[in-house]
Amino acid sequence: MVIKEREITRMPLRDYQKALVTSARNSLSKGNHNVLVQSPAGSGKTVTMAEIAKDATSKGNHVLFIVHRREIVDQVRQTFDKWGVDKKLCQIGMVQTITNRLEKIEAPKLILVDEAHHSLAKTYKRIFEKFEDANVIGFTATPVRLSGKGLKEVYDDLILGPEIQWLIDNHFLAPFNYYSVNLIDNEELKKSGTGDFTNKSIDNATKKMIYGDVINEYKRIADNTKTIVYTHNVAASVKVSEAFNKAGYSALQVDGKTVKEVRSKAMADFKSGKVKVLVNADLYGEGVDVPDCQTVIMLRPTESLSLFIQQSMRCMRFKPGKQATIIDHVANYTRFGLPNTPHKWTLKDREKKKKSTNTAVETPIKQCAFCFAVIPAQSKSCPLCGHEIEIVQTEIKVDEKARIEKIESNFKLQADYIVTKKISELKSYEELKAYAKARGYKQGWIYFQAKNKGLIKGAK
């Protein structure tokens, strides 16, 4: 018997990956047509999909694998080849390419979707409608959309993978230290009867602000580690890269318009250690595997939970003895928690709120109409595909004197704390204001409740 080289080099599936494959198969066998699998960033979704594709092609079934970024295509092809997927029966391509060639593609029995939280986009729907008889299995770390719309329109069932903390505890993801500006007074939350923030901390949390000196904090916290920096636009990425080089660090700037060869060389130099810092504008996000990254620096505030998880966890790919470092200069943790904060994933639409919570930063974000990437609204063109978009001006101020410190996992979000209370337990006008903000209630609700509680002078 001749054993192929690609079968020698591949690693066996982990137990939780096998469980996801089994659960997806069982769900389809129960009559669900389309199934969504959630599994954290860095948990090995590509090899899990490769196992499903191999099983399908070994039975003579055609498989269509769709991705939304060209950087991922070659990565997936290499993995599928190593895994023994019959590439004669498996087509791998970008969603835009597949959409333009629908009439030339042989009808698949199975469609696999990478980063499946994009599945509601029109291009994806066109593919699903064209091959309506095919089953769809989508994979994503974050089954949420910025709009709050759920994915139940496409998927019939949701399968949940392991929690991030479990993956850390079992050495499948690297442990991390998280550093940011402390906008939440943990001591007050523990001691205060209201558990409220100070007004100053709430005010600070609502500013478009970069806290702390980027270079000095890097020297202090993560000096000389392999680092990826996320900025809010191309101009900022160029400026930050220049600052790192001026400080004596080997840094390169890359973005969606950087030619492919230059980007490939930048990543190769990063992996070899020739370059210590890669500064980018929303380039190294979804699906890009960079196991050599030790540190992430976030200079880009976001309202997207998906974007936060993808970017913050880019340094958490496991290596023996590795300790990941996340330096959050824009206090994104105040909106989403830490990377290992549990989330309740669902296919349903998110409950609509009229206003953001106390800690929200109103950062202009939109989706590119062409490739559906989440991008800064002020961009002149999409940093991923180059598509021209409407310009929305915004400015992020810098407070270099702000103190960056380690954020412990026992901190508590203001909104999470206050909404757990009953209205009868709200004893002050400030508590009513905080509750109203967290719930999206109007000023009139605050006045009515305050009047009933006798908190307004002259009111009975």
N, C-alpha and C positions, 0 to 999 in steps of 0.2 A: 504494500500500500504506500503510495506517494503522498507525503504530507506537504501541503503548500506552505511556502514561507509566511504568507500573510496570516495563516492559521496558527503559526508558531508564535508570532510576535504579539498577538492580541491578548489582552488580559481577560480573565473570566468576569462575568457580571457580578456585582456585589449583590448581597441578599435583598437589599431594598430595591435595587434595580430590577431584579428578577420578579419581585412582588408587583412592581408597577406594570411590567410586561404581562404578567398573569392577570392582574386586575383589568387591564385594558381589553385583553382577549375575552375575559368573562363578561365584561360589560357589553361588548359587541354580541356575544352569544345570547345575551338576555334580550336582545332586540333593539338596543340603542344603536342608532345609525352613526352618529358622530360623538366622539369621546375626547374630552380634554384632560390632559395629565399635568398636574402641577408638581414641580420639583425644584428645589432651590438652585440658584446660580452656583455653578461649580460642582453640582452633584452628579454630573455625567449624563446629561440628557441625550447627547449625540450618540453615545455608544448604546444607550437604551433604545433609541430609535433605530440604530443599526441592527440590533437584534431582531426587532420587529420586521424590518425590511428584509433581512436575511431569511427569516421564516417564510415571509410571503413569496419572495422570489424563488425559494427552493421548491415551492409548490407550483411554480410556473405562472404566478400572478404578477401582473404589471404593477409597479409602484411609482408614484409621482411624489417627489420630495421638494417642497417649496420653501425658500428662504427669502428674506427681504433685503439682504445686503450682500454685495458681491464678495466681500472679504471672507464670508462664511462658506461660500461654495467650494473652494479648494479644500478647506479644512474638513468639510463634510465628506467630500470625495475620498480623501485620504483615509478617513476613519472607516467609511463603508468598504473601501478596498481591503483594508486590513482585516475587517470583520468577515469578509467572504461574501458580501452581497453581490448577486449576479447583476453587474451593471448593464447587461444587455436588456434586462427587464426592469431597470430602475433609472428613471430620469431625474436628475438633480438640477434645479435652476432657480434663478431669481423670479419673484412673482411677476415683475414687469415683463420679463422675457417669456415666461410661460403664457401670460395673458395674451401677448401678441402672436403666439403660435398655437393657439387652442385647436385650430382646425387640422394641424399637422401632427398633433400628439396622439398616440394610441391610447385609447380609453383605459385608465388605470382601474385596478380592483381596489386599491388602497391609496389614499392621499395622506402623506405625513406632512405636518406643518410645524416648522420651527418658529419660535417666538410667537406663539399662536394668539397672543393678546391682540395682534394686528388683524385677526380674522374677520372683523366686521367691515374692513375696508372694501371698497367696491371691486378692486381687482381680485381680491381673494374670493368674494362672492361670485364673481363671474366664473372662476374656475370651478367652484363647488356646484354652481348651477349647470355648467357645461357637462360635468361628470357626476350627475346627481345620483347615479347608481353606486358610485364608489363610497366606501366607508372613509371617514376622516378621523385621524387621530392627531390631535394637536398637543404640543408640549410647550410649556412656559413656566418660568419661575414666578411670574406675577400675573395671574388672571384678572387684571383690572385695567381699566382705561381711564385716561385723564378726564373724560367727559362724565364718568360715573356709570356709563351704560354697561350692563352685564353682557356676557357672552352666550346667554341662553338662546339667542336667535340662531346661532350656528350649532352649538353643542347640546347634546341631550343629557350628558352625565359628566361629573367632575370627579376625578380620582386624585386624592391628596398624597403627596410624597412626604418624606420625613421632615421634621422641624430642623431649622438651621442649627440650633443649639445641640441637638442630638448628633448632627453631622460633625460638629466641633468636638463633642465629647468622645466620639468614636473615631476620631482622627481621619475624617474624610474631608474636612475643611480646617483651615488654620485658625487658631484662636486669634483674637484681635484686641488691640487697645484703641480706644476712641478718644480723640481730643477735640475740644471745641471751646467756644466761649460759653460760660455757664449762665444761661438766661433764666434758669430755674433754680430757685433757692430751696434746695432740698431740706435744709434745716428748718426753714419756715413751714414747709409742707408737713414735716413731722410734728412740729410743735404747735402750729397754729390751729385754732378751731375751725377756721374757714378754709385753710389749705390753699389760699389764693396767692397769686404772684404779687410782688410789689408793682405799683403802677409803672415804675421805671423799667422793670424787666419786661412788662407787657409792651411798653412803648418801644423798647429796643428790638423786640421780636418782630415788630411790624415794619422795620426799616429794611430797605434794600441795601445791605451792608456786607462788606468783607471785613471780618474782625481779625485783628492781629497782623503782624508783619510776616509775610509768607516765607521769606528767605531765613530770617532769624529763627522762626519757629521750626523750620525744617532742620536747621543746624542743631537746635536744642533737642528736638524730639526724635528725629530720624536721619541723622547726618549720614550721607553717603550710601543710603539704601536705594535700591532700584525703585523708582517712583513714577507714577502716572499722575499728571495734574489735569483736572477738568476745569475749563474756563467757560464763560458764558458766551463768548464770541471769538472770531478769528483774531481780531485786533488785540484782544486781551491775551490770547495765547501767545502771540508774538512778543508782547511786552513782558510777560512773565518769563518766557524762555530767555529773553535777553538779560533779565535780572539774574537768573540762575547762572548763566555763562559769565556774567560780570563778577559774580561772587566766587567764581572758580570751579563751578560744577559743569560737567559735560552734559549739555541739554540740547534737545532738538524740538522744534515746533512742527506739528503736523495737523492737517485738517482734511475735510472732505474733498478739497480741490487739489491737495497735494498729489502729484502723479503717483501711480501705483508703484513704480520702481523705487521711487524715493521713500515711500511709506514702507515698502518691504525691507529696504536697507536699514531704515530707522529702527524697525522692530528687530532685525538681525543684530544690529549694533547694541541694542538694548539688552537682548538675551545674552550676548557675549560679554557684556559689562563695559564695552567701549563707551556707551552712552548711559549715564545714570538716571537722567530725567527726561521723560517724554511729556511734553505739554501739548494738549490737544483741545479742540473745540468739538465736543460731542462725537468723537470718532471711535474711541475704544470703549464701547458700551456693550450692547446686546450681542451675545454669541461669540465674542472675540476672546480666545483663550490665551491668557498671558500669565502662565504659572510662575514666571520669574519675578513678577511684580511683588514687592514687599510693602510698599507704602502707596496710599492714595491721598491726594490733596484735593479737596473740593472747594472750588472758588465760584461755583455756579449754583445759586439757589434754585430750587425747583418745587413745584406743587405736585409733581408726578411721583407717586410711590414706586412705580416700575423703574423709572430712571434712577431714583435714589438707591434702590437695592442693587441694580445692575452696576452702578458706578462705585458705590461704597464697597461692594464685595469683590471688586476686581483684583484686590490684593490677597484674597482669602483662599486661593487655590492651595491645596495642601502640599507641603514638603516637610519631611521629618525635621523637627526642631524649629520650624518657622513660626515667627510671631508677627502677624500682620499689624500694620499701623494705619489708622485712618485719621487724617487731620481735616476737620470740617470747619473751614473759615467762614461759613455762611449759616451756621446753626441749623442745618437741615434736620438734625436729629430732633429738634423741638417740634417738627411737624409729623415725623414718622416713627420716632423712637430710634433704637439702634438696629444694626443689621439683623440681630438675632431676636428682635421683638416679634412675638407670635402675631399672626394675622388670621382673621376668619375669612377664608376664601369662599366665594360663592359664585354661581353663574347668574345670580339675580342682579338687577340694577342697584347701584348704591343709593341709599337714602339721600334725597336732594336737600341741600342746605342753602338758604338764601344768602348767607354770609359765611366766610371762612371762620375757623376757630380762632381763639385768642392768639395762637402762636403762628398763624399763617402769614406768609410773605407774599404779597401780590406780585409775583414775578410773571411778566408776559411770556407765555409759552403757547405754541401752536403745533399742529401736525402739518408736515409738508404734504401738499395736495398730490404730489407725484409718488413719493416713496413711503409716505406715512410715518416717517420718523418724528419723534418728539424733538422740537428744535426751539431755540430762542426766537421770540417773535420779532426781534429787531434785526435779525439776519437779512442781508441783502439777497442771499441765495441759500438754499439748503446745504449745510456743510457735508452732507452725505452723498447727495446725488447731483448737486449743482443747480437744481431747479430754481428759477427766479421766483421770489416771493415778495409779498408786501412788506415794506419796512415799517417797523414800529419802534420809535426811539425810546430808549430807557437808559438809565444811568445807575451804576452801582457804586456807592461811596465806599471809601476805605477808612477804617479806624485802626491805625497801626498800633495804637496804645492799648487796645483791648487785650485782656489776659486770656491766653489759650490754656486750658487745663484738661486733665483727664476726666471724662464723663463716665461715671459708674453705672452699672446696669440697673441699679435700684432707683434711679431718678423717675419722676412721675410727670407726665404731661399734664398741664393745667386743665385742658379740655377733658381729658380722661377722668381727672379727679372730680371736677365739679359736676359733670353730667351723671355721675353715679349717685348723687344726692337726690333726695326727694324735695319737691318745692317747699314742703312744710319745714324742711331742715335748713333752708336758706334764711339766715338771720340778719343780714346786712344788705344795704343798697349795693355795695360793691359785689357781693356774692350774686345778687340778682343780675347785675350787669354781666358778670362773667358767665353765668348760666345762659343768659339770653344770647350772648355771642356764640357760645358753643353749640346752642340749638338753632341759631339763625332766627331768633325771635326779634320782633321790632321793638322800638323804644316804648311804644304804647303798652306792651306787655309788661315791661319793667315798671312803668308808672302804676299800672293797675295793681300789680302784686305788691309793690311798695306801699301803696295806699291802703290795701287790705291788711297789711302787716303793721300799719301805724308808723311806718318809717318816714313818712312825709308830714312835716309839721302842719297842723291845722286840719289834717284828714282824720276821719273817724274810722 
